[in-house]
Amino acid sequence: MGFSLWAEANTGLDRVNLITTIWEVRHAQGIHNVEGAKDRKAYLSQDLFDAYLTPVGWQQVDNLRKHVRACGLAKKVDLVIASPLLRTMQTAVGVFGGEGYKDLMNVTPLMVENAGKSNRSAISSLYSPPFVAVELCRERMGVFPCDKRRGVRQYQALFPAIDFSLIENEEDVLWNGDIRETDEELAARGMKFIDWLWTRKEKDIAIVTHSAFLFYTLQALGEDLHPIMKEEICTRFANCELRSVVIVDRSLMGSEASTTNYPGNIPSRLDLPSDVVHPEL
């Protein structure tokens, strides 16, 4: 699906672009998706803290990587924004990063070898767009350990070329073990993220994030759409699915076929995101 959406920026913002294309990606399959499908109470397990990708998840990453190169998107993206959790950063660098990293390369690696139990070689930042971690596009926060992040310094050691300068606190002060974000709070955070996007100079931005964040942000962003179109744009993302949305500051709404969207696969079913599980299990 490819959509053009009307999105009015706050008047206090310094808008750089009138039109921004965002390429939305839900992270590949994480260990929490697998364990949660077996037993929903698993989402409360500390063993799933900051869940990393499964081998199937990495296979999904490889497939999407091939797709973005085949359709030309890899050369078009100006910036990659990732939620600062293992599964999203692994997906981001795996899809949009450079080739394998060699010690003789005079560049900083995007990901070091075996980061987050990946069993993967290091990934180079050579010829790749800049990467930045942004907390505004995190998964619904609170209660579930899989959605809690590590300290920034730990991430910097694993993903040296990702820019973490926009994260204000070393530790995760946003995650609350007793309270989970409401739908309304998540949607408000998503729109705050969209407002921030208006201030970026880049015109083609890839965002690697989570099921709930995408669902409620798109729902809020498309609030004035026709119900049929809103239902289509607000469907849940499969793991490693790619969709494009053009956000504009004028009343232009419509849809057209896209050659860059990617449905996500392996497995073909929709992996259960932690968002759809009620915290009171």
C-alpha positions as CSV (number, residue, x, y, z in Angstrom):
1,M,0.0,0.0,0.0
2,G,1.1,3.5,-0.8
3,F,-0.8,6.5,0.7
4,S,-0.7,10.3,0.7
5,L,-2.0,11.7,4.0
6,W,-2.9,15.2,5.1
7,A,-1.0,15.9,8.3
8,E,-1.0,19.4,9.8
9,A,2.1,20.3,11.7
10,N,1.9,22.3,14.9
11,T,2.3,26.0,14.1
12,G,5.2,26.3,16.5
13,L,7.3,23.9,14.5
14,D,10.0,24.9,12.1
15,R,8.9,22.9,9.1
16,V,11.7,22.1,6.6
17,N,9.8,19.9,4.1
18,L,6.3,20.3,2.8
19,I,6.2,16.6,1.7
20,T,8.0,13.7,3.5
21,T,7.9,10.1,2.4
22,I,8.2,7.7,5.3
23,W,9.0,4.0,4.7
24,E,7.5,2.2,7.7
25,V,8.9,-1.2,8.8
26,R,7.8,-3.4,11.6
27,H,10.7,-5.3,13.2
28,A,11.4,-8.9,12.2
29,Q,10.3,-11.8,14.3
30,G,11.6,-11.6,17.9
31,I,11.8,-14.2,20.6
32,H,8.9,-12.6,22.4
33,N,6.7,-13.2,19.3
34,V,7.4,-16.9,19.4
35,E,7.1,-17.3,23.1
36,G,4.0,-15.1,23.3
37,A,2.3,-17.2,20.7
38,K,2.8,-20.3,22.9
39,D,1.7,-18.7,26.1
40,R,0.6,-15.1,26.4
41,K,1.9,-15.0,30.0
42,A,5.4,-15.3,28.6
43,Y,5.3,-11.5,27.9
44,L,5.7,-11.0,31.6
45,S,8.9,-13.0,31.7
46,Q,12.2,-11.3,32.4
47,D,13.8,-13.8,30.1
48,L,12.3,-11.8,27.2
49,F,13.9,-8.5,28.3
50,D,14.7,-6.4,25.3
51,A,13.8,-9.2,22.9
52,Y,16.2,-10.0,20.1
53,L,15.5,-11.5,16.7
54,T,15.1,-15.2,16.1
55,P,16.8,-17.0,13.2
56,V,13.5,-16.8,11.3
57,G,13.6,-13.1,12.0
58,W,17.0,-12.7,10.5
59,Q,15.8,-14.6,7.5
60,Q,13.0,-12.1,7.2
61,V,15.6,-9.3,7.4
62,D,17.6,-10.9,4.6
63,N,14.5,-11.1,2.4
64,L,13.5,-7.5,2.9
65,R,17.1,-6.4,2.3
66,K,17.0,-8.1,-1.1
67,H,13.7,-6.4,-1.8
68,V,14.8,-2.8,-1.0
69,R,17.8,-3.3,-3.2
70,A,15.9,-4.8,-6.1
71,C,13.3,-1.9,-6.1
72,G,15.9,0.8,-5.6
73,L,14.7,2.0,-2.2
74,A,18.1,1.3,-0.6
75,K,19.6,4.1,-2.6
76,K,16.7,6.5,-2.0
77,V,16.5,6.5,1.8
78,D,18.1,9.6,3.3
79,L,17.8,8.6,6.9
80,V,17.0,5.5,9.0
81,I,15.2,6.0,12.3
82,A,15.0,3.1,14.7
83,S,13.3,2.5,18.0
84,P,16.1,1.9,20.5
85,L,15.4,-1.8,21.2
86,L,17.5,-4.7,20.1
87,R,14.9,-6.2,17.7
88,T,14.3,-2.9,15.8
89,M,18.0,-1.9,15.6
90,Q,18.9,-5.4,14.4
91,T,16.2,-5.1,11.7
92,A,17.2,-1.6,10.7
93,V,20.9,-2.3,10.2
94,G,20.2,-5.7,8.6
95,V,17.9,-4.2,6.0
96,F,19.4,-0.8,5.3
97,G,23.0,-1.2,6.5
98,G,26.1,-1.8,4.4
99,E,27.7,-5.1,3.6
100,G,29.8,-7.3,5.8
101,Y,32.3,-5.4,8.0
102,K,36.0,-6.1,7.8
103,D,38.6,-5.0,10.3
104,L,40.6,-3.2,7.7
105,M,37.7,-0.9,6.8
106,N,38.2,2.6,7.9
107,V,34.6,3.1,8.9
108,T,32.7,2.4,12.1
109,P,30.5,-0.7,12.0
110,L,26.7,-0.3,12.3
111,M,26.6,-3.6,14.3
112,V,29.4,-5.6,15.9
113,E,29.6,-9.4,15.4
114,N,27.0,-11.4,17.2
115,A,25.2,-8.4,18.6
116,G,22.2,-9.4,20.6
117,K,22.8,-13.1,20.1
118,S,22.4,-12.6,16.4
119,N,25.1,-15.1,15.3
120,R,25.8,-12.6,12.5
121,S,28.9,-11.1,11.2
122,A,29.5,-7.4,11.8
123,I,27.6,-5.0,9.5
124,S,29.4,-2.0,7.9
125,S,28.2,1.6,7.7
126,L,29.9,2.1,4.4
127,Y,27.6,3.5,1.7
128,S,24.6,3.3,4.0
129,P,22.4,6.3,5.1
130,P,22.8,7.7,8.6
131,F,21.0,5.9,11.4
132,V,19.5,7.5,14.5
133,A,17.7,6.0,17.5
134,V,14.6,7.8,18.6
135,E,12.6,7.0,21.8
136,L,9.4,8.5,20.5
137,C,8.8,5.6,18.1
138,R,9.2,2.8,20.8
139,E,6.7,0.1,21.3
140,R,3.9,0.6,23.8
141,M,5.8,1.0,27.1
142,G,5.3,-0.5,30.5
143,V,4.8,-3.9,32.2
144,F,6.3,-6.2,29.6
145,P,10.1,-6.7,29.9
146,C,10.4,-7.3,26.2
147,D,9.6,-3.7,25.6
148,K,12.1,-2.3,28.1
149,R,15.4,-1.0,26.7
150,R,19.0,-1.4,27.9
151,G,21.4,1.4,28.9
152,V,22.6,3.6,26.0
153,R,26.2,2.7,26.6
154,Q,25.4,-1.0,26.1
155,Y,23.7,-0.2,22.7
156,Q,26.6,2.1,21.6
157,A,29.0,-0.9,22.1
158,L,26.7,-3.1,20.0
159,F,25.7,-0.6,17.3
160,P,28.7,1.9,17.2
161,A,27.5,3.8,14.0
162,I,24.0,4.5,15.2
163,D,23.5,8.0,16.6
164,F,22.0,7.8,20.2
165,S,22.5,11.5,20.9
166,L,18.7,12.2,20.9
167,I,18.2,9.8,23.9
168,E,18.3,12.0,27.0
169,N,18.7,9.3,29.7
170,E,21.3,6.5,30.0
171,E,18.7,4.2,31.6
172,D,15.2,3.5,30.6
173,V,13.2,6.0,32.7
174,L,10.1,5.8,30.4
175,W,9.2,2.2,31.1
176,N,7.0,1.5,34.1
177,G,6.8,-2.0,35.5
178,D,3.3,-1.4,36.9
179,I,1.5,0.7,34.2
180,R,1.2,0.2,30.5
181,E,0.6,3.0,28.1
182,T,-3.0,3.5,27.0
183,D,-4.1,3.6,23.4
184,E,-4.6,7.4,23.7
185,E,-1.1,8.0,25.2
186,L,0.5,5.9,22.4
187,A,-1.4,7.8,19.7
188,A,-0.4,11.1,21.2
189,R,3.3,10.0,21.3
190,G,3.0,8.9,17.7
191,M,1.7,12.3,16.6
192,K,4.5,14.0,18.6
193,F,6.9,11.8,16.5
194,I,5.2,13.0,13.3
195,D,5.6,16.6,14.4
196,W,9.3,15.9,15.0
197,L,9.6,14.4,11.5
198,W,8.4,17.8,10.0
199,T,11.6,19.4,11.4
200,R,13.9,17.0,9.6
201,K,15.6,18.0,6.4
202,E,15.5,14.5,4.9
203,K,12.7,13.8,2.4
204,D,12.8,10.0,2.3
205,I,12.9,8.5,5.8
206,A,12.8,4.8,6.8
207,I,11.3,4.1,10.3
208,V,11.9,0.7,11.9
209,T,9.5,0.4,14.8
210,H,6.7,-1.7,16.3
211,S,3.2,-3.0,15.7
212,A,1.4,-0.9,18.2
213,F,3.2,2.3,17.4
214,L,2.5,1.9,13.7
215,F,-1.1,1.0,14.3
216,Y,-2.1,3.8,16.6
217,T,0.0,6.5,14.9
218,L,-1.5,5.7,11.5
219,Q,-4.9,5.6,13.0
220,A,-4.4,9.1,14.5
221,L,-2.7,10.4,11.3
222,G,-5.6,9.1,9.1
223,E,-8.4,10.3,11.4
224,D,-10.1,12.3,8.6
225,L,-9.8,9.6,6.0
226,H,-12.8,7.8,4.5
227,P,-13.6,4.7,6.7
228,I,-12.8,2.3,4.0
229,M,-9.3,3.8,3.4
230,K,-8.8,4.2,7.2
231,E,-9.5,0.5,7.7
232,E,-7.0,-0.4,5.0
233,I,-4.2,1.8,6.2
234,C,-4.7,0.9,9.9
235,T,-4.3,-2.9,9.4
236,R,-1.7,-4.6,11.6
237,F,1.8,-5.0,10.2
238,A,3.3,-8.4,9.7
239,N,6.9,-8.9,10.9
240,C,9.3,-7.1,8.5
241,E,6.5,-5.7,6.5
242,L,7.3,-2.4,4.6
243,R,4.7,0.2,3.7
244,S,5.1,3.7,2.4
245,V,3.2,6.9,3.4
246,V,3.6,10.3,2.0
247,I,2.7,13.0,4.6
248,V,1.9,16.4,3.2
249,D,0.8,19.7,4.8
250,R,-2.0,20.2,2.3
251,S,-5.3,18.5,1.7
252,L,-4.1,15.8,-0.7
253,M,-5.4,12.4,0.1
254,G,-5.4,9.3,-2.1
255,S,-3.8,6.0,-2.8
256,E,-1.8,4.4,-5.6
257,A,0.1,1.3,-6.2
258,S,3.6,1.1,-4.8
259,T,6.5,-1.0,-6.1
260,T,8.4,-0.7,-2.8
261,N,6.0,-2.1,-0.3
262,Y,6.8,-5.6,1.1
263,P,4.3,-7.9,2.8
264,G,6.7,-9.6,5.2
265,N,6.8,-13.4,5.4
266,I,8.3,-16.5,6.9
267,P,6.0,-17.5,8.5
268,S,3.0,-16.2,6.5
269,R,0.8,-15.8,9.6
270,L,0.9,-12.6,11.6
271,D,3.1,-13.0,14.6
272,L,1.3,-11.9,17.8
273,P,2.8,-8.5,18.9
274,S,3.0,-7.9,22.7
275,D,0.7,-4.9,22.2
276,V,-2.4,-7.1,21.7
277,V,-1.9,-8.9,25.0
278,H,-3.7,-7.4,28.0
279,P,-1.3,-6.7,30.9
280,E,-3.6,-8.4,33.4
281,L,-3.0,-12.0,32.3
